[in-house]
Amino acid sequence: MRRILTKLRIAFSDIPPLLYIHQALKRIYPSYFKFHMRWLHSVTRITYLSKLIGMPSLAACLKLELFRVYE
C-alpha cells in the first residue's frame, strides 16, 4: 500500500493529498470474504500477593477476513 501511495505522490504531486489517496484506494477492490479461526490469548491481572501473577485463558473465535486484489 505504501508503494502505491508513494508512486501516486510522484505522479499526482499537484493534486491534493486526499484525492490521490482516494484514487489509489479505488484501484483496490475486495475479491472475497473468508472465515478463519483465530485463537485469542489473554492474561487476567491479579493484584493479590497470595494469587498467581496472571491467569491465562484461551478462546477461539471466527474472524471474517477480507482478501484484496490489486490491479
N, CA, C and O atoms as a Maestro MAE file, in Angstrom:
{
 s_m_m2io_version
 :::
 2.0.0
}

f_m_ct {
 s_m_title
 :::
 protein
 m_atom[284] {
  # First column is atom index #
  i_m_mmod_type
  r_m_x_coord
  r_m_y_coord
  r_m_z_coord
  i_m_residue_number
  s_m_chain_name
  s_m_pdb_residue_name
  s_m_pdb_atom_name
  i_m_atomic_number
  :::
  1 25 0.827 -1.190 0.000 1 A "MET " " N  " 7
  2 3 0.000 0.000 0.000 1 A "MET " " CA " 6
  3 2 0.872 1.253 0.000 1 A "MET " " C  " 6
  4 15 0.563 2.228 -0.686 1 A "MET " " O  " 8
  5 25 1.951 1.228 0.764 2 A "ARG " " N  " 7
  6 3 2.834 2.396 0.801 2 A "ARG " " CA " 6
  7 2 3.488 2.636 -0.558 2 A "ARG " " C  " 6
  8 15 3.679 3.778 -0.975 2 A "ARG " " O  " 8
  9 25 3.831 1.532 -1.247 3 A "ARG " " N  " 7
  10 3 4.454 1.690 -2.559 3 A "ARG " " CA " 6
  11 2 3.493 2.347 -3.537 3 A "ARG " " C  " 6
  12 15 3.890 3.205 -4.325 3 A "ARG " " O  " 8
  13 25 2.230 1.943 -3.485 4 A "ILE " " N  " 7
  14 3 1.230 2.537 -4.372 4 A "ILE " " CA " 6
  15 2 1.083 4.018 -4.066 4 A "ILE " " C  " 6
  16 15 1.063 4.849 -4.974 4 A "ILE " " O  " 8
  17 25 0.980 4.344 -2.782 5 A "LEU " " N  " 7
  18 3 0.810 5.743 -2.410 5 A "LEU " " CA " 6
  19 2 2.041 6.570 -2.750 5 A "LEU " " C  " 6
  20 15 1.919 7.736 -3.128 5 A "LEU " " O  " 8
  21 25 3.232 5.976 -2.619 6 A "THR " " N  " 7
  22 3 4.443 6.707 -2.970 6 A "THR " " CA " 6
  23 2 4.490 6.996 -4.464 6 A "THR " " C  " 6
  24 15 4.851 8.097 -4.880 6 A "THR " " O  " 8
  25 25 4.123 6.000 -5.266 7 A "LYS " " N  " 7
  26 3 4.092 6.209 -6.713 7 A "LYS " " CA " 6
  27 2 3.064 7.267 -7.084 7 A "LYS " " C  " 6
  28 15 3.293 8.082 -7.978 7 A "LYS " " O  " 8
  29 25 1.934 7.248 -6.394 8 A "LEU " " N  " 7
  30 3 0.898 8.231 -6.694 8 A "LEU " " CA " 6
  31 2 1.320 9.627 -6.259 8 A "LEU " " C  " 6
  32 15 0.932 10.609 -6.891 8 A "LEU " " O  " 8
  33 25 2.106 9.735 -5.193 9 A "ARG " " N  " 7
  34 3 2.583 11.052 -4.771 9 A "ARG " " CA " 6
  35 2 3.477 11.664 -5.846 9 A "ARG " " C  " 6
  36 15 3.427 12.866 -6.106 9 A "ARG " " O  " 8
  37 25 4.287 10.820 -6.460 10 A "ILE " " N  " 7
  38 3 5.159 11.318 -7.521 10 A "ILE " " CA " 6
  39 2 4.340 11.689 -8.755 10 A "ILE " " C  " 6
  40 15 4.571 12.729 -9.372 10 A "ILE " " O  " 8
  41 25 3.375 10.826 -9.114 11 A "ALA " " N  " 7
  42 3 2.595 11.048 -10.329 11 A "ALA " " CA " 6
  43 2 1.603 12.196 -10.179 11 A "ALA " " C  " 6
  44 15 1.372 12.948 -11.126 11 A "ALA " " O  " 8
  45 25 1.023 12.332 -9.000 12 A "PHE " " N  " 7
  46 3 -0.017 13.336 -8.787 12 A "PHE " " CA " 6
  47 2 0.430 14.360 -7.749 12 A "PHE " " C  " 6
  48 15 -0.298 14.631 -6.794 12 A "PHE " " O  " 8
  49 25 1.598 14.919 -7.923 13 A "SER " " N  " 7
  50 3 2.136 15.817 -6.903 13 A "SER " " CA " 6
  51 2 1.348 17.118 -6.783 13 A "SER " " C  " 6
  52 15 1.376 17.757 -5.731 13 A "SER " " O  " 8
  53 25 0.642 17.523 -7.847 14 A "ASP " " N  " 7
  54 3 -0.109 18.778 -7.780 14 A "ASP " " CA " 6
  55 2 -1.557 18.574 -7.344 14 A "ASP " " C  " 6
  56 15 -2.290 19.552 -7.204 14 A "ASP " " O  " 8
  57 25 -1.995 17.316 -7.123 15 A "ILE " " N  " 7
  58 3 -3.361 17.028 -6.679 15 A "ILE " " CA " 6
  59 2 -3.372 17.023 -5.153 15 A "ILE " " C  " 6
  60 15 -2.412 16.553 -4.544 15 A "ILE " " O  " 8
  61 25 -4.425 17.528 -4.521 16 A "PRO " " N  " 7
  62 3 -4.498 17.482 -3.052 16 A "PRO " " CA " 6
  63 2 -4.350 16.052 -2.521 16 A "PRO " " C  " 6
  64 15 -4.794 15.108 -3.174 16 A "PRO " " O  " 8
  65 25 -3.732 15.878 -1.348 17 A "PRO " " N  " 7
  66 3 -3.404 14.543 -0.835 17 A "PRO " " CA " 6
  67 2 -4.589 13.592 -0.727 17 A "PRO " " C  " 6
  68 15 -4.465 12.426 -1.100 17 A "PRO " " O  " 8
  69 25 -5.721 14.049 -0.233 18 A "LEU " " N  " 7
  70 3 -6.848 13.136 -0.061 18 A "LEU " " CA " 6
  71 2 -7.362 12.620 -1.389 18 A "LEU " " C  " 6
  72 15 -7.884 11.507 -1.458 18 A "LEU " " O  " 8
  73 25 -7.228 13.391 -2.423 19 A "LEU " " N  " 7
  74 3 -7.729 12.976 -3.725 19 A "LEU " " CA " 6
  75 2 -6.903 11.835 -4.298 19 A "LEU " " C  " 6
  76 15 -7.472 10.874 -4.815 19 A "LEU " " O  " 8
  77 25 -5.560 11.914 -4.221 20 A "TYR " " N  " 7
  78 3 -4.793 10.819 -4.807 20 A "TYR " " CA " 6
  79 2 -4.781 9.579 -3.922 20 A "TYR " " C  " 6
  80 15 -4.573 8.477 -4.431 20 A "TYR " " O  " 8
  81 25 -4.996 9.719 -2.619 21 A "ILE " " N  " 7
  82 3 -5.182 8.535 -1.777 21 A "ILE " " CA " 6
  83 2 -6.489 7.852 -2.153 21 A "ILE " " C  " 6
  84 15 -6.556 6.626 -2.235 21 A "ILE " " O  " 8
  85 25 -7.521 8.645 -2.381 22 A "HIS " " N  " 7
  86 3 -8.803 8.083 -2.805 22 A "HIS " " CA " 6
  87 2 -8.659 7.377 -4.152 22 A "HIS " " C  " 6
  88 15 -9.262 6.323 -4.354 22 A "HIS " " O  " 8
  89 25 -7.887 7.926 -5.066 23 A "GLN " " N  " 7
  90 3 -7.671 7.288 -6.359 23 A "GLN " " CA " 6
  91 2 -6.925 5.970 -6.202 23 A "GLN " " C  " 6
  92 15 -7.199 5.017 -6.931 23 A "GLN " " O  " 8
  93 25 -5.995 5.903 -5.269 24 A "ALA " " N  " 7
  94 3 -5.270 4.657 -5.030 24 A "ALA " " CA " 6
  95 2 -6.184 3.601 -4.446 24 A "ALA " " C  " 6
  96 15 -6.091 2.429 -4.811 24 A "ALA " " O  " 8
  97 25 -7.070 4.002 -3.542 25 A "LEU " " N  " 7
  98 3 -7.972 3.040 -2.922 25 A "LEU " " CA " 6
  99 2 -9.027 2.542 -3.892 25 A "LEU " " C  " 6
  100 15 -9.550 1.441 -3.719 25 A "LEU " " O  " 8
  101 25 -9.350 3.326 -4.905 26 A "LYS " " N  " 7
  102 3 -10.322 2.879 -5.896 26 A "LYS " " CA " 6
  103 2 -9.761 1.745 -6.746 26 A "LYS " " C  " 6
  104 15 -10.531 0.958 -7.297 26 A "LYS " " O  " 8
  105 25 -8.447 1.643 -6.864 27 A "ARG " " N  " 7
  106 3 -7.830 0.576 -7.645 27 A "ARG " " CA " 6
  107 2 -7.794 -0.743 -6.885 27 A "ARG " " C  " 6
  108 15 -7.539 -1.788 -7.482 27 A "ARG " " O  " 8
  109 25 -8.043 -0.713 -5.588 28 A "ILE " " N  " 7
  110 3 -8.033 -1.909 -4.751 28 A "ILE " " CA " 6
  111 2 -9.479 -2.297 -4.493 28 A "ILE " " C  " 6
  112 15 -10.263 -1.473 -4.021 28 A "ILE " " O  " 8
  113 25 -9.843 -3.523 -4.790 29 A "TYR " " N  " 7
  114 3 -11.222 -3.930 -4.566 29 A "TYR " " CA " 6
  115 2 -11.250 -5.289 -3.875 29 A "TYR " " C  " 6
  116 15 -10.351 -6.104 -4.079 29 A "TYR " " O  " 8
  117 25 -12.279 -5.542 -3.057 30 A "PRO " " N  " 7
  118 3 -12.364 -6.826 -2.357 30 A "PRO " " CA " 6
  119 2 -12.717 -7.944 -3.323 30 A "PRO " " C  " 6
  120 15 -13.596 -7.782 -4.169 30 A "PRO " " O  " 8
  121 25 -12.042 -9.071 -3.204 31 A "SER " " N  " 7
  122 3 -12.362 -10.194 -4.070 31 A "SER " " CA " 6
  123 2 -13.304 -11.169 -3.381 31 A "SER " " C  " 6
  124 15 -14.285 -11.600 -3.986 31 A "SER " " O  " 8
  125 25 -13.035 -11.522 -2.147 32 A "TYR " " N  " 7
  126 3 -13.943 -12.402 -1.427 32 A "TYR " " CA " 6
  127 2 -13.668 -12.320 0.068 32 A "TYR " " C  " 6
  128 15 -12.636 -11.813 0.509 32 A "TYR " " O  " 8
  129 25 -14.630 -12.837 0.831 33 A "PHE " " N  " 7
  130 3 -14.509 -12.905 2.279 33 A "PHE " " CA " 6
  131 2 -14.264 -14.357 2.671 33 A "PHE " " C  " 6
  132 15 -14.746 -15.272 2.004 33 A "PHE " " O  " 8
  133 25 -13.528 -14.566 3.733 34 A "LYS " " N  " 7
  134 3 -13.239 -15.918 4.185 34 A "LYS " " CA " 6
  135 2 -13.171 -15.927 5.711 34 A "LYS " " C  " 6
  136 15 -12.596 -15.027 6.323 34 A "LYS " " O  " 8
  137 25 -13.763 -16.955 6.313 35 A "PHE " " N  " 7
  138 3 -13.696 -17.096 7.764 35 A "PHE " " CA " 6
  139 2 -12.425 -17.840 8.148 35 A "PHE " " C  " 6
  140 15 -12.075 -18.845 7.531 35 A "PHE " " O  " 8
  141 25 -11.750 -17.350 9.153 36 A "HIS " " N  " 7
  142 3 -10.565 -18.003 9.689 36 A "HIS " " CA " 6
  143 2 -10.744 -18.165 11.188 36 A "HIS " " C  " 6
  144 15 -11.331 -17.311 11.851 36 A "HIS " " O  " 8
  145 25 -10.233 -19.266 11.712 37 A "MET " " N  " 7
  146 3 -10.262 -19.488 13.149 37 A "MET " " CA " 6
  147 2 -9.112 -18.715 13.778 37 A "MET " " C  " 6
  148 15 -7.967 -18.837 13.341 37 A "MET " " O  " 8
  149 25 -9.404 -17.939 14.779 38 A "ARG " " N  " 7
  150 3 -8.385 -17.173 15.492 38 A "ARG " " CA " 6
  151 2 -8.401 -17.589 16.960 38 A "ARG " " C  " 6
  152 15 -9.460 -17.792 17.553 38 A "ARG " " O  " 8
  153 25 -7.225 -17.709 17.523 39 A "TRP " " N  " 7
  154 3 -7.110 -18.029 18.937 39 A "TRP " " CA " 6
  155 2 -6.800 -16.751 19.697 39 A "TRP " " C  " 6
  156 15 -5.831 -16.051 19.403 39 A "TRP " " O  " 8
  157 25 -7.633 -16.466 20.669 40 A "LEU " " N  " 7
  158 3 -7.439 -15.274 21.485 40 A "LEU " " CA " 6
  159 2 -6.803 -15.677 22.804 40 A "LEU " " C  " 6
  160 15 -7.343 -16.513 23.528 40 A "LEU " " O  " 8
  161 25 -5.680 -15.097 23.112 41 A "HIS " " N  " 7
  162 3 -4.969 -15.394 24.352 41 A "HIS " " CA " 6
  163 2 -5.000 -14.156 25.231 41 A "HIS " " C  " 6
  164 15 -4.643 -13.061 24.796 41 A "HIS " " O  " 8
  165 25 -5.418 -14.336 26.438 42 A "SER " " N  " 7
  166 3 -5.448 -13.194 27.351 42 A "SER " " CA " 6
  167 2 -4.907 -13.612 28.709 42 A "SER " " C  " 6
  168 15 -4.997 -14.776 29.099 42 A "SER " " O  " 8
  169 25 -4.359 -12.666 29.404 43 A "VAL " " N  " 7
  170 3 -3.855 -12.893 30.758 43 A "VAL " " CA " 6
  171 2 -4.583 -11.928 31.678 43 A "VAL " " C  " 6
  172 15 -4.513 -10.711 31.505 43 A "VAL " " O  " 8
  173 25 -5.286 -12.487 32.661 44 A "THR " " N  " 7
  174 3 -6.013 -11.673 33.622 44 A "THR " " CA " 6
  175 2 -5.057 -11.239 34.727 44 A "THR " " C  " 6
  176 15 -4.375 -12.070 35.327 44 A "THR " " O  " 8
  177 25 -5.010 -9.956 34.990 45 A "ARG " " N  " 7
  178 3 -4.121 -9.455 36.040 45 A "ARG " " CA " 6
  179 2 -4.767 -9.661 37.406 45 A "ARG " " C  " 6
  180 15 -5.938 -9.342 37.615 45 A "ARG " " O  " 8
  181 25 -3.979 -10.200 38.328 46 A "ILE " " N  " 7
  182 3 -4.439 -10.399 39.701 46 A "ILE " " CA " 6
  183 2 -3.447 -9.679 40.605 46 A "ILE " " C  " 6
  184 15 -2.241 -9.909 40.513 46 A "ILE " " O  " 8
  185 25 -3.939 -8.824 41.462 47 A "THR " " N  " 7
  186 3 -3.042 -7.997 42.270 47 A "THR " " CA " 6
  187 2 -2.799 -8.545 43.674 47 A "THR " " C  " 6
  188 15 -1.946 -8.023 44.393 47 A "THR " " O  " 8
  189 25 -3.525 -9.580 44.079 48 A "TYR " " N  " 7
  190 3 -3.305 -10.130 45.419 48 A "TYR " " CA " 6
  191 2 -1.978 -10.868 45.465 48 A "TYR " " C  " 6
  192 15 -1.632 -11.577 44.520 48 A "TYR " " O  " 8
  193 25 -1.231 -10.711 46.551 49 A "LEU " " N  " 7
  194 3 0.063 -11.370 46.678 49 A "LEU " " CA " 6
  195 2 -0.074 -12.879 46.809 49 A "LEU " " C  " 6
  196 15 0.833 -13.614 46.419 49 A "LEU " " O  " 8
  197 25 -1.192 -13.354 47.351 50 A "SER " " N  " 7
  198 3 -1.370 -14.787 47.535 50 A "SER " " CA " 6
  199 2 -1.810 -15.486 46.249 50 A "SER " " C  " 6
  200 15 -1.827 -16.715 46.183 50 A "SER " " O  " 8
  201 25 -2.161 -14.715 45.242 51 A "LYS " " N  " 7
  202 3 -2.619 -15.300 43.976 51 A "LYS " " CA " 6
  203 2 -1.457 -15.378 42.989 51 A "LYS " " C  " 6
  204 15 -0.370 -14.860 43.248 51 A "LYS " " O  " 8
  205 25 -1.700 -16.016 41.884 52 A "LEU " " N  " 7
  206 3 -0.698 -16.064 40.824 52 A "LEU " " CA " 6
  207 2 -0.611 -14.700 40.151 52 A "LEU " " C  " 6
  208 15 -1.515 -13.876 40.283 52 A "LEU " " O  " 8
  209 25 0.473 -14.469 39.435 53 A "ILE " " N  " 7
  210 3 0.649 -13.195 38.736 53 A "ILE " " CA " 6
  211 2 -0.439 -13.005 37.690 53 A "ILE " " C  " 6
  212 15 -0.982 -11.909 37.547 53 A "ILE " " O  " 8
  213 25 -0.750 -14.039 36.978 54 A "GLY " " N  " 7
  214 3 -1.781 -13.927 35.947 54 A "GLY " " CA " 6
  215 2 -2.468 -15.255 35.741 54 A "GLY " " C  " 6
  216 15 -1.905 -16.305 36.052 54 A "GLY " " O  " 8
  217 25 -3.657 -15.220 35.230 55 A "MET " " N  " 7
  218 3 -4.400 -16.434 34.943 55 A "MET " " CA " 6
  219 2 -4.609 -16.483 33.424 55 A "MET " " C  " 6
  220 15 -5.429 -15.736 32.890 55 A "MET " " O  " 8
  221 25 -3.882 -17.349 32.734 56 A "PRO " " N  " 7
  222 3 -4.016 -17.379 31.281 56 A "PRO " " CA " 6
  223 2 -5.340 -18.006 30.852 56 A "PRO " " C  " 6
  224 15 -5.832 -18.932 31.496 56 A "PRO " " O  " 8
  225 25 -5.895 -17.511 29.794 57 A "SER " " N  " 7
  226 3 -7.111 -18.093 29.231 57 A "SER " " CA " 6
  227 2 -6.989 -18.092 27.715 57 A "SER " " C  " 6
  228 15 -6.297 -17.258 27.131 57 A "SER " " O  " 8
  229 25 -7.665 -19.031 27.099 58 A "LEU " " N  " 7
  230 3 -7.583 -19.195 25.662 58 A "LEU " " CA " 6
  231 2 -8.989 -19.369 25.109 58 A "LEU " " C  " 6
  232 15 -9.777 -20.142 25.655 58 A "LEU " " O  " 8
  233 25 -9.307 -18.671 24.049 59 A "ALA " " N  " 7
  234 3 -10.627 -18.786 23.443 59 A "ALA " " CA " 6
  235 2 -10.471 -18.779 21.928 59 A "ALA " " C  " 6
  236 15 -9.530 -18.200 21.386 59 A "ALA " " O  " 8
  237 25 -11.403 -19.427 21.265 60 A "ALA " " N  " 7
  238 3 -11.391 -19.460 19.800 60 A "ALA " " CA " 6
  239 2 -12.536 -18.615 19.276 60 A "ALA " " C  " 6
  240 15 -13.626 -18.601 19.847 60 A "ALA " " O  " 8
  241 25 -12.284 -17.924 18.204 61 A "CYS " " N  " 7
  242 3 -13.348 -17.149 17.574 61 A "CYS " " CA " 6
  243 2 -13.141 -17.149 16.069 61 A "CYS " " C  " 6
  244 15 -12.029 -17.350 15.581 61 A "CYS " " O  " 8
  245 25 -14.212 -16.925 15.351 62 A "LEU " " N  " 7
  246 3 -14.128 -16.811 13.905 62 A "LEU " " CA " 6
  247 2 -13.932 -15.353 13.537 62 A "LEU " " C  " 6
  248 15 -14.611 -14.469 14.058 62 A "LEU " " O  " 8
  249 25 -13.007 -15.116 12.645 63 A "LYS " " N  " 7
  250 3 -12.753 -13.758 12.189 63 A "LYS " " CA " 6
  251 2 -12.986 -13.721 10.688 63 A "LYS " " C  " 6
  252 15 -12.482 -14.562 9.944 63 A "LYS " " O  " 8
  253 25 -13.748 -12.743 10.263 64 A "LEU " " N  " 7
  254 3 -14.020 -12.582 8.844 64 A "LEU " " CA " 6
  255 2 -12.897 -11.767 8.223 64 A "LEU " " C  " 6
  256 15 -12.689 -10.608 8.583 64 A "LEU " " O  " 8
  257 25 -12.177 -12.375 7.292 65 A "GLU " " N  " 7
  258 3 -11.071 -11.680 6.652 65 A "GLU " " CA " 6
  259 2 -11.452 -11.287 5.242 65 A "GLU " " C  " 6
  260 15 -12.124 -12.026 4.523 65 A "GLU " " O  " 8
  261 25 -11.015 -10.135 4.878 66 A "LEU " " N  " 7
  262 3 -11.267 -9.609 3.548 66 A "LEU " " CA " 6
  263 2 -9.985 -9.702 2.738 66 A "LEU " " C  " 6
  264 15 -8.963 -9.122 3.105 66 A "LEU " " O  " 8
  265 25 -10.045 -10.422 1.651 67 A "PHE " " N  " 7
  266 3 -8.897 -10.528 0.767 67 A "PHE " " CA " 6
  267 2 -9.040 -9.493 -0.327 67 A "PHE " " C  " 6
  268 15 -10.123 -9.307 -0.883 67 A "PHE " " O  " 8
  269 25 -7.959 -8.827 -0.629 68 A "ARG " " N  " 7
  270 3 -7.998 -7.767 -1.637 68 A "ARG " " CA " 6
  271 2 -7.161 -8.162 -2.847 68 A "ARG " " C  " 6
  272 15 -6.142 -8.843 -2.733 68 A "ARG " " O  " 8
  273 25 -7.616 -7.722 -3.982 69 A "VAL " " N  " 7
  274 3 -6.899 -7.969 -5.229 69 A "VAL " " CA " 6
  275 2 -6.421 -6.630 -5.754 69 A "VAL " " C  " 6
  276 15 -7.194 -5.676 -5.837 69 A "VAL " " O  " 8
  277 25 -5.148 -6.559 -6.109 70 A "TYR " " N  " 7
  278 3 -4.574 -5.328 -6.630 70 A "TYR " " CA " 6
  279 2 -4.504 -5.413 -8.146 70 A "TYR " " C  " 6
  280 15 -4.109 -6.438 -8.702 70 A "TYR " " O  " 8
  281 25 -4.885 -4.341 -8.804 71 A "GLU " " N  " 7
  282 3 -4.813 -4.302 -10.272 71 A "GLU " " CA " 6
  283 2 -3.386 -4.099 -10.718 71 A "GLU " " C  " 6
  284 15 -3.117 -4.039 -11.918 71 A "GLU " " O  " 8
  :::
 }
 m_bond[283] {
  # First column is bond index #
  i_m_from
  i_m_to
  i_m_order
  :::
  1 1 2 1
  2 2 3 1
  3 3 4 2
  4 3 5 1
  5 5 6 1
  6 6 7 1
  7 7 8 2
  8 7 9 1
  9 9 10 1
  10 10 11 1
  11 11 12 2
  12 11 13 1
  13 13 14 1
  14 14 15 1
  15 15 16 2
  16 15 17 1
  17 17 18 1
  18 18 19 1
  19 19 20 2
  20 19 21 1
  21 21 22 1
  22 22 23 1
  23 23 24 2
  24 23 25 1
  25 25 26 1
  26 26 27 1
  27 27 28 2
  28 27 29 1
  29 29 30 1
  30 30 31 1
  31 31 32 2
  32 31 33 1
  33 33 34 1
  34 34 35 1
  35 35 36 2
  36 35 37 1
  37 37 38 1
  38 38 39 1
  39 39 40 2
  40 39 41 1
  41 41 42 1
  42 42 43 1
  43 43 44 2
  44 43 45 1
  45 45 46 1
  46 46 47 1
  47 47 48 2
  48 47 49 1
  49 49 50 1
  50 50 51 1
  51 51 52 2
  52 51 53 1
  53 53 54 1
  54 54 55 1
  55 55 56 2
  56 55 57 1
  57 57 58 1
  58 58 59 1
  59 59 60 2
  60 59 61 1
  61 61 62 1
  62 62 63 1
  63 63 64 2
  64 63 65 1
  65 65 66 1
  66 66 67 1
  67 67 68 2
  68 67 69 1
  69 69 70 1
  70 70 71 1
  71 71 72 2
  72 71 73 1
  73 73 74 1
  74 74 75 1
  75 75 76 2
  76 75 77 1
  77 77 78 1
  78 78 79 1
  79 79 80 2
  80 79 81 1
  81 81 82 1
  82 82 83 1
  83 83 84 2
  84 83 85 1
  85 85 86 1
  86 86 87 1
  87 87 88 2
  88 87 89 1
  89 89 90 1
  90 90 91 1
  91 91 92 2
  92 91 93 1
  93 93 94 1
  94 94 95 1
  95 95 96 2
  96 95 97 1
  97 97 98 1
  98 98 99 1
  99 99 100 2
  100 99 101 1
  101 101 102 1
  102 102 103 1
  103 103 104 2
  104 103 105 1
  105 105 106 1
  106 106 107 1
  107 107 108 2
  108 107 109 1
  109 109 110 1
  110 110 111 1
  111 111 112 2
  112 111 113 1
  113 113 114 1
  114 114 115 1
  115 115 116 2
  116 115 117 1
  117 117 118 1
  118 118 119 1
  119 119 120 2
  120 119 121 1
  121 121 122 1
  122 122 123 1
  123 123 124 2
  124 123 125 1
  125 125 126 1
  126 126 127 1
  127 127 128 2
  128 127 129 1
  129 129 130 1
  130 130 131 1
  131 131 132 2
  132 131 133 1
  133 133 134 1
  134 134 135 1
  135 135 136 2
  136 135 137 1
  137 137 138 1
  138 138 139 1
  139 139 140 2
  140 139 141 1
  141 141 142 1
  142 142 143 1
  143 143 144 2
  144 143 145 1
  145 145 146 1
  146 146 147 1
  147 147 148 2
  148 147 149 1
  149 149 150 1
  150 150 151 1
  151 151 152 2
  152 151 153 1
  153 153 154 1
  154 154 155 1
  155 155 156 2
  156 155 157 1
  157 157 158 1
  158 158 159 1
  159 159 160 2
  160 159 161 1
  161 161 162 1
  162 162 163 1
  163 163 164 2
  164 163 165 1
  165 165 166 1
  166 166 167 1
  167 167 168 2
  168 167 169 1
  169 169 170 1
  170 170 171 1
  171 171 172 2
  172 171 173 1
  173 173 174 1
  174 174 175 1
  175 175 176 2
  176 175 177 1
  177 177 178 1
  178 178 179 1
  179 179 180 2
  180 179 181 1
  181 181 182 1
  182 182 183 1
  183 183 184 2
  184 183 185 1
  185 185 186 1
  186 186 187 1
  187 187 188 2
  188 187 189 1
  189 189 190 1
  190 190 191 1
  191 191 192 2
  192 191 193 1
  193 193 194 1
  194 194 195 1
  195 195 196 2
  196 195 197 1
  197 197 198 1
  198 198 199 1
  199 199 200 2
  200 199 201 1
  201 201 202 1
  202 202 203 1
  203 203 204 2
  204 203 205 1
  205 205 206 1
  206 206 207 1
  207 207 208 2
  208 207 209 1
  209 209 210 1
  210 210 211 1
  211 211 212 2
  212 211 213 1
  213 213 214 1
  214 214 215 1
  215 215 216 2
  216 215 217 1
  217 217 218 1
  218 218 219 1
  219 219 220 2
  220 219 221 1
  221 221 222 1
  222 222 223 1
  223 223 224 2
  224 223 225 1
  225 225 226 1
  226 226 227 1
  227 227 228 2
  228 227 229 1
  229 229 230 1
  230 230 231 1
  231 231 232 2
  232 231 233 1
  233 233 234 1
  234 234 235 1
  235 235 236 2
  236 235 237 1
  237 237 238 1
  238 238 239 1
  239 239 240 2
  240 239 241 1
  241 241 242 1
  242 242 243 1
  243 243 244 2
  244 243 245 1
  245 245 246 1
  246 246 247 1
  247 247 248 2
  248 247 249 1
  249 249 250 1
  250 250 251 1
  251 251 252 2
  252 251 253 1
  253 253 254 1
  254 254 255 1
  255 255 256 2
  256 255 257 1
  257 257 258 1
  258 258 259 1
  259 259 260 2
  260 259 261 1
  261 261 262 1
  262 262 263 1
  263 263 264 2
  264 263 265 1
  265 265 266 1
  266 266 267 1
  267 267 268 2
  268 267 269 1
  269 269 270 1
  270 270 271 1
  271 271 272 2
  272 271 273 1
  273 273 274 1
  274 274 275 1
  275 275 276 2
  276 275 277 1
  277 277 278 1
  278 278 279 1
  279 279 280 2
  280 279 281 1
  281 281 282 1
  282 282 283 1
  283 283 284 2
  :::
 }
}
